Amino acid sequence: MKTHTLQSTLLLLVALLVAMPMGWVSDVHAQATPGAQAPPAAGKMQQVEGKIKSVDPSGLMLTLQDGTQLTIPPSLNIPKDTLKEGAIVKASFEERSGQKVVTALEVKGP
């Protein structure tokens, strides 16, 4: 009976040792693929800088020259008179439900 248990344990260990490197190889390959960029994870802080192309009348959405649309939550107190077309802004944002939600905004001027 002891021999059977020992053999089963050894067989399990060998199976694990064979399977583990296969997982590592696929992870390394995915990381090393040239030109492949994973999309930013949801909720991960990102930054963008650019010139304001347009501002929504509500002041809660602005579009940069490159087409980036930023949503400004009402909880973020930004003087609406500073958000003008042509102004340069630097924004930190998080992706939430497909929207770029601003967490911090610096207006650098026109």
C-alpha positions in Angstrom: 0.0 0.0 0.0 2.9 2.4 0.8 4.4 1.8 -2.6 1.2 2.7 -4.4 0.9 6.0 -2.4 4.5 6.9 -3.1 4.1 6.1 -6.8 1.0 8.3 -7.0 2.7 11.2 -5.2 5.8 10.9 -7.5 3.5 10.8 -10.6 1.7 13.9 -9.4 5.0 15.8 -8.9 6.3 14.8 -12.3 3.1 16.0 -13.9 3.3 19.3 -12.2 7.0 19.8 -13.1 6.1 19.1 -16.8 3.1 21.4 -16.8 4.5 24.4 -15.0 7.1 25.4 -17.6 4.5 25.3 -20.4 2.6 28.1 -18.6 5.8 30.1 -18.2 6.7 29.8 -21.8 3.3 31.1 -23.0 3.5 34.0 -20.5 7.0 34.9 -21.7 6.0 34.7 -25.3 3.0 37.0 -24.8 5.3 39.5 -23.1 8.0 39.3 -25.7 5.8 39.6 -28.8 7.2 42.7 -30.7 4.7 45.5 -31.3 2.1 43.9 -29.1 0.7 46.3 -26.6 -1.9 45.3 -24.0 -4.7 47.8 -23.5 -4.5 49.5 -20.1 -6.3 47.7 -17.4 -9.6 49.2 -16.3 -9.1 51.6 -13.4 -5.4 52.0 -14.1 -4.3 55.7 -13.8 -3.2 57.2 -17.2 -2.2 60.7 -18.3 -2.8 62.7 -21.4 -1.8 66.2 -22.5 -3.2 68.2 -25.3 -5.1 71.2 -26.7 -8.8 71.5 -26.1 -10.8 71.2 -29.3 -14.2 71.6 -27.8 -16.0 71.7 -24.4 -19.5 70.3 -23.9 -22.0 73.1 -22.8 -22.4 71.3 -19.4 -18.6 71.5 -18.9 -18.5 67.8 -18.0 -17.0 66.6 -21.2 -14.1 67.9 -23.2 -12.5 66.8 -26.5 -8.8 67.2 -27.2 -7.4 67.9 -30.7 -6.4 64.3 -31.0 -10.0 63.2 -30.5 -9.5 62.0 -26.9 -12.8 62.6 -24.9 -12.5 63.2 -21.2 -15.3 63.1 -18.8 -15.1 65.5 -15.8 -17.1 64.3 -12.8 -19.1 66.9 -11.0 -17.1 66.1 -7.8 -13.9 67.5 -9.5 -14.1 71.2 -8.8 -12.6 72.8 -12.0 -13.5 76.4 -12.8 -15.5 76.1 -16.0 -14.1 79.5 -17.3 -10.7 77.9 -17.5 -11.9 75.1 -19.9 -11.8 77.0 -23.2 -11.0 75.9 -26.8 -7.3 76.2 -27.5 -6.2 75.8 -23.8 -3.5 73.2 -23.1 -4.5 70.7 -20.4 -2.7 67.8 -18.7 -5.1 65.3 -17.3 -4.9 62.2 -15.2 -7.7 59.7 -15.8 -9.1 56.2 -15.2 -11.0 54.1 -17.7 -14.4 53.4 -16.3 -17.1 51.7 -18.4 -15.4 52.8 -21.6 -15.0 56.5 -20.5 -11.9 58.4 -19.6 -12.9 59.8 -16.3 -10.7 62.7 -15.1 -9.2 62.4 -11.6 -6.9 65.5 -11.9 -6.7 68.3 -14.4 -4.2 71.0 -14.9 -4.9 73.9 -17.3 -1.6 75.1 -18.7 -3.0 78.1 -20.6 -3.9 78.9 -24.2 
